[in-house]
Amino acid sequence: MSKGNKKLFLLIAIITLLGSLLAACSGSKESSTEVPKSKAAVDDYKVGSTFKAKEPLSFSFLYSDHPNYPLKKDWLLFEEIKKRTNITLEPTIVPMSDYEQKRSLLMSSGNAPLIIPKTYPGQEAAFVSSGVILPVSDYIDKMPHFKDFVEKNNLQPDLETLKQEDGKFYVLPGMHENIWPDYSFAVRTDIFEKNNIAIPTTLAEFKDALKKLKEIYPDVTPYSDRWQMKATMNFLAAGFGTKAGWGYNGVTFDEKKDEFVYTGAMDGYKDMVTYFSELVEEGLLDKESLTQDDQQAITKFVTGKSFVIGTNAQEIISMRKTMDTNLGAGNFKVQKITVPGGPAGQFMAGSRLENGMMISSKAKEDPNFEAMLQFIDWLWYSPEGKELTKWGVEGVTYTKDANGKRTLTEDVNYVGLNPAGTKALNVDYGFSGGVFSYGGNTELLQSMFSEEELVFQKAMAEVKEPVKTEPPYPLSSVDREQATLLSTPLKDLTDQNTLQFISGTRPISEWNKHVEELKAKGMDKYLDLVNKSYKEFKKNK
């Protein structure tokens, strides 16, 4: 062979070898989503299957420990899970108050458990680029109950909002059949009835009702709120066509413009701020609502020093108990009213997705990864698993009649459903806790609602139109870092100015100046990042 031919042959060999290596790399990437068969997995696992591992297994998981019902290793919950599934759960217990911080530390150190619950959509984004969590969307074919619930309830658009830049999602969310409204105003209906004041259905009527109360009780500020008004701004914002309070996330999608706009600079946000500032100015809303702690607000309401407060289904029960002591049982009436509509209409914001779980990338190396996926699917997403984690064990913690109605057993109480019960479903048995019990169909969700709460839910469903799900704008890791640097000071400025506008320490006439301050903090640059990502994702979809 000539010298020239030898060189050519060597070049061809190198190219061939490189091609083989590239193909191998490509193949390994493709096969990385394959799930090796686990000897412990259930054969032909499908919708309706009950998961029980063929051999005893244990899986580590992170547990957010609630101070009101701290974890007990001898809970019936864990005993029943092991009995039904052959799985022992090994918890890493973290106090709820430190959960997010400790979770991040465990993730960054590589010491996180395999199953990481209590993760709200959006929180997983910080862990995507490092590769410490799995793109769970690659594995939902192994999770038939999850997949079935998505398809039956048309949750695909909701899951789209979870997708990252690579088109995959990294958190398995809790999923509801319908939006579940919980927060609204609690009002002293006995005071309203006594003075012939109608229960308001719009915010204009709400303001008029407060004015009448102020005229009749000049020494009372009729409305004093809790949660620094973040809950109230959240449930009222949709009526102004915006987002606020707990629901504030920086940007809102403008369908007409086909782009995201900055929420804190919207006309609707200005209208909302103006509405509350007028209530303060006219002595109808206690300006301390923006800063007082919850107990101060509750004390005013339960002692008759205010007549309106923000609440939810559990809090209204708790306030009534206190009022029985302070005002005397039978001397008052309190009702959670349908959320009043705003100038934009009778809209209801909310998501059908709630906290869910991440799975550590180390789980892929576990020989029983397939069994783990089946276990997660059954416990958190099957009707059977959901009923177990919510109600407990039939015949022990609850009974069920011929029509499927569940009732707590004689000695078990939960959220006031059986006040005579001496044992609590969550404290003493571990059921209905936030780590395991969430999501599901509306029948199961409402099975623990009081008659009063069912009336509220029915009224909200009849009156309110859900706000459309916004399109996703998955940011790249570089853009996300830059967006975080911009969004945090923008939100801080919005919060600061919102408080000043509502409390009256800054006049609404300075709104345009507020918008200029947002621009000086990088609002336009932030919007450019968001809209660039939105358009790229939309184009590549």
N, C-alpha and C positions, 0 to 999 in steps of 0.2 A: 504494500500500500504506500503511495507517495506521501511525502510530508504534508502536502496541501490537503490530500484526502483524509489524512489522520486528523488534521485540525478541524475539518468539516464534520467528521464523524464524532469528534469530541464535543463540538458545539451542539450537534443534534442530540447527543446523549444528555448534555446538561439541560437543554431545553425540555427534553422529554421528562427528565427527573423533576425539574421545576414544575412542569405541568402536572405530574403525578402528585407532588406534594401539595400543590394548590387544590387539586381535586379532592385529595384526602382531607385537607383543611375544610373545604367547602362541605364535603360529605359529613365530617364530624359535627359541623355547625348545624347541618340539617337534622342529623340524628340526635342532637342534643335535646330536642323536644320529645323524643321517644321515651316512653315510660317502661322500664324493664319489668317483666312479669314477677310479681311477688308471690311466694309460696303461701303467704298468709292471706292474700286477697280473696275476695268472694268471686267465684266463677260466674260469668254472665251477669255481672252487677248492672242493674238498670232501674228505671223509675218503678217504685213499688218494692224494690228489694230492701231487705233489712240487712244491715252490715253486721257481720260478726267474723272477726279474724279467725283463721283456721288454727292459729296458735297464739298464745299470750304475747302481747306486744306492749311496749311503753313508748310514749311520745312526750317530748318536753314541750312546754308551752308557757307563755308569759301571762301572768295574772295581775290585773289591775285590782288591787284590794280596796274595796269600799269601806269607809270607816263605820257605816251603819250596819253592815253585815260582813265582817271580816271572815276570810276563808277559814274553814275548819276541814281538816283532812278526813274526818270521819263523816262528812256530809253524806246524806243519802244520794245526792246527785252523783258523786264520784263512785259510790258503791254500785249504783244502778247502771252507770255508764260501763263500768268494768263487767258487770253481770251480762249486759246485753251485747256488748261489742268485743269483749276479750281485750280491751285496751285499758291500760293504766296510764293516767295522765300525771306527769311529773311537773308540778308548777314551780316557776321562778316567781316568787311573790314580791310585788312592788307596790308601795302605797299609791293610791290613786292620785294624790296631790303631786307626786314626783314622777308619774308614769311616763310622760313624754320625754322628760330629760333622761331618766334611767334607761328607757328604751333606746334612745339615741346612743348612749354610752355603751350599752351592750352590743348594739349593731356595729358600731365603729371598732370595738375591740375584738369582734369576731366571736363573742361569747353568747350571742342571742340564742334562745331556744328555737326549735324548729317551727313551731306554730306561734304566731304573734298576733293575737286578737286585739280588739279595742283600738283599731286604727281607722281614723276617719278619712274618707276620700280626700286626697290632696296631701295628706301627711306622708304618704309613701314616696312622693316625688323626690324627697331629699335623699332617698336610698337607692334610686334607680341606677345612676351613673356608676356607682361603686360596685354594682353587681352582687350585693349582699342579699338581695331578695329575688325571688323568681318572677318571671313574667307569667303570672298565673293564667292569663288568657290562652297560653299554649296548651293548657292541660284540662280545659273544661269538658273535653270529650270524655274524660274519665270521671266526670261529675254530672251524672244524668239528672239528678234532682235540681241542681243549680241551673242547668241548661233548660230543663222543662219549665221552671218557674219564669225564666227570662222570656221564653217563647210564648207561654200562655198569657203573660201580662204585658207583652210588647215593651219589654224593658231594654231592647237593643239601643234606642236613642240615649237612654240614661247611661248605659255602659260606655257609649261613645265618649261621654264626658270624662271618663277615667283614662282614656288612652294617652300614652306618652308619645314622644316624637317618633318612635319606631313603630307606632300603630298598635302597640300592645298595652294591656293594663296589668298592674302589679299589685292590686289589692282586690280581694274577694269581698264585695260589699254585702252588708245586710240589705235585703230588698223587700219593699212593701208592695202590696197589690195596688194600693192607692196612697195619695198624699195623706199624711196623718197630722192634722192640726191639733195642737194641744193648748197653746197659750192664747189668752184673751184678757178682757177686763172682768174682774169680779166687782159687782155693784151691790150696794145695800138696797135690795128691791123693796124692803119694807118702807124705807125712806122715800123711794120713788113713788110707791103706791099711795102712801100717806099724803103726798103733795101733788097727786095726779100728774106725775111726770112720766111720759111714755119711755119705754126702753128704746134707746137710739139704735137706728139701723145704718146711719151714715155718720161721718165725722162732723158734718154740719149740725146734725141733730144732737150729737154728743156734746158739742160746744154749747148749744142752746140749753141742754139739760143741766150742764154745769153752771151756767149763768143763773138759771132758776134756783138751783140749790144755794148759790152764793147769796142771792137776794133773800132767801128764806132763813139761811144760817150765815149771817155776815161775819161771824167770828170763826167760821170754819173754812179752810181751803179744801174744797170738795174732793180733789184728786191729788193723791200723794203716791208716788210709785216706788217700786223696788228694782233690784238688778241694775241700778243706775240707768234705768229706762232702756237698756239694751234689748230686752225681750220685747217691750212694747214697740220700739222703733222697728224691730224685726217683723212683727206681725202686722203692723200698719203700713209699712213701706210699699207693699204691692199696690195698695190703694192710691199711692202717689206715683206709681209707675217706676219705682226705684228700689234700692236695697239699703238697709241701714241696721244699726245695732249688731246683734249677733249674726245677722245675715250679710253684713257688709264684706265684700271681697275685692273692692277696688274698681272693678270694671263691670259694665252692664252692656248687653248686646242691643244695638239699635238696628232693628230689622230694615227700616227704610234706608238707612245709610249703608247697610251690610257691613258694619264694623262695630268694634267695641268703643265705648266712650267712658270717660272717667266718672265713676258714680258720684263722688263728692262734689263734682262741678255741674251735675245735671240740673235742669230746671225743676224736675220732680223732687230732687233732694232739697233744693231751695224751698219749694212749696211746703215740704214736710217740716223743715226747720222753722219756717215762718209760722206755720200752724201752731207748733208747740210754744214758740216765743210769744205769740199772742195770748195763749192760755196763761202763761206765766205773768205777762204784763197785766192781764185783767184779774189776777188773783184767783184763777181757777185751778191752776196747777202749781203745786208746791215746788219751788225751784231747788229745794234740797233733794228732790227726786234724782237729780243728776249725780249726786255725790254721797248720799246717805247709805248706810249699810242696810241690809235687808231687815234686820230686827227693828230698826227705827221706823221703817215704813210700815211693817206689820203691826207694830205697837199702835201707831196712829189709827190704823184701820180697825183693829179689834177693840179699841177703846172708844170708837165713835168720833174720833177727831178727823177722820176723812171718810168718804163714802165710796170711793173708787180706787182700785189698785190692780196692777197686773198680776195674773195668776196662771196656774195650770191645774190639771185635774187633781193631783195629789195635794198641792198647796192649799186649795180651797177647803179640803177636808180638814187639814191641820189647823187652818184659821178658825173654822167653825168650832173645833174643840176648845180653842183658847177663848173664843167669844162666849161659849157656854159658861165659862168661869167668870169672865169679865162683865158680860151684859146679862147673863142669865138665859138658860135654855128656853126657847119660845119667845124671847123678847126681840128677835131680829130675824131677818131673812137675807141670805146672800146667794147670788146666782152668777155663774159664768155666762156672759152674754155672747151672742154671735158677734164676731169681729166687725165693727162698723166699716162700711165701704168709704173709700176716699174719692177725690176728684177724678181719678183715672178710672174708677168703677169698682165693682165688687170682685176683686181679685184676691187670690190666695197663693202666696209663695210657699215654696217647700220642695223637698226632694223626696223621691221614693227610695233613695239610697241612704243608708246610714252607716254607722261604724261597722267595720268588717275585720278582715285579717290579712296579714302578709304571711308568706311562707319563706323561711330562710333558704338561700340557695344551697345550703348544706344538705337540705332534705333530699335533693336530687341524688346524693351519694348514698342515701340510706337504702339498703336492699329491700326495704318494705315501703318504698315511696308510693307505690301503687295502692297499697293498703291504707296508707295515710290519706291519700286523696279521697278514697272511698269513705273513710271514717269521717273526714271533714264534711264531705258531701252529705252523708247521712245525718250526722249530729246537728249541723247548722242549717241544712237546706231541705231535708225531707220533712213531710208533715208529721211523721212519727217522732223524729228527733226533736222537732220544734215543740210538739206537745209535751214531750218529756221535760225539756229544759224550762218550759214555762209553767206547767201545772204540776209536774212531778210524777208520782206513781199512782195509777188508778187503784182505789181501794185503801190507799195509805194517806195521801194528801188531798185527793179529790175523788168524787164519784161522777158518773156520767149516766144520764137517763136515756130512755129509748129514742128521744129526739136529738141526742148528742149534746145536750146542755150539761156543762160541767159545773160542779158545786164543790167548794172546799169542804173537807170533812169537818166534823163537829169541833175539833180542838185546834184547827189551823186557821190562821188569819193572814190576810194580805191586803194592803191599801184599804182597810176598813170594810172589806167584803164580808167578814165574819167577826165582828168586834168581840164576840164572846170567846173566841179562840185564844188559848194561852201560848200557842207556838206560832212563830212566824215562818211563812213559806220560804223566805230568803234567808233569814238569820239562822234558823234551826235546821233547815234542810238543804239550802244552797240553790233552790230553784228560783226562777224569775230574777236572776242577776244579770247585770249588763254585759258580762263577758260572754255568756252563752245564749241568752234569750233576747233575740231581736229579729226584726223583719218577719215576713210571712204574709199569709192572706188576711184579709180584713176580718173574717169571722173569728180567727184565733186571736188577733189583736184585740178585738172588741169583747172577747169572751170574759175579760176581767174588768170591763167598764161598768160603772154604776148606771142605773137607769137615767140619772141626770146627765151623765157624760154621753150616753147614747143619743139623747135628745140633742145635745150640743153638736155631736158629730153629724147627725142627720141634717140639722139646720145648716151647718157649714157646707155640706155636700150639695144641698139644694140651692143655696144662695150664691156660693162662690164659684168662680171660674179659675182653675189652676193656671198659674203663669207658665208660659212655654219653657221647655228645657232649652237652655242656651247651648250654642255649638261649642265644641272644645277648641282650645288653643294651646296644645302641648308645647311647652318651651324646651329648647335644647338645654343641656347642662350649663353651657356658657351663658345663654340668654337667661336661664333661670337664676343664676347667681347675680347677674346684673339687675334683673327684675326685682329680686329680693332687696338689693341695696337701694333701689328706688322706691319700691312699694311701702317699705316700713316707715320712712319719714313722711311719705305722702299720707299714709293712714293716720299717723300720729298728729299731723297738722290738721287733717279733716276732723279727727276726734276733738282736738283742742278748740277749733273754731266752732264746731257744732255745739259744744258745751257753752261757749261764750255767746253765740247767737241766741240759743234757747233761753239761757239764764238772763239775758238782757244786758250783759256786760259789754257786748259789742252790738251795734245796730245792724239790722238786716240791710240797710242802705250801703253797707260795705261789702256786699256779696261779690261784686266784680273785683274788688281788691283781694278777696279770698281766693278767687279763681286765679288771679295773677300770682299770688303767693304759691299756689299749687304748681303753676307753670315754672316758677323759679326753683321749685324743688324737683323738677324733672318730669312733670306730668306728661308732656308731649313725647318725651323720649320713652317713657314707660309704655304709653299707648302704641308707639311705633313697634316696640318689641312684641306686644300682645297681638296686634293686628297683622304683623309679618308672620307670626306663627300660625294665626288663624287662617290666613290666606294660603300658606304653604300646605297646611294639613288638609284644607278643603280641596286644593288642587290635586293632591296625591291620594285622596280618599278613594 
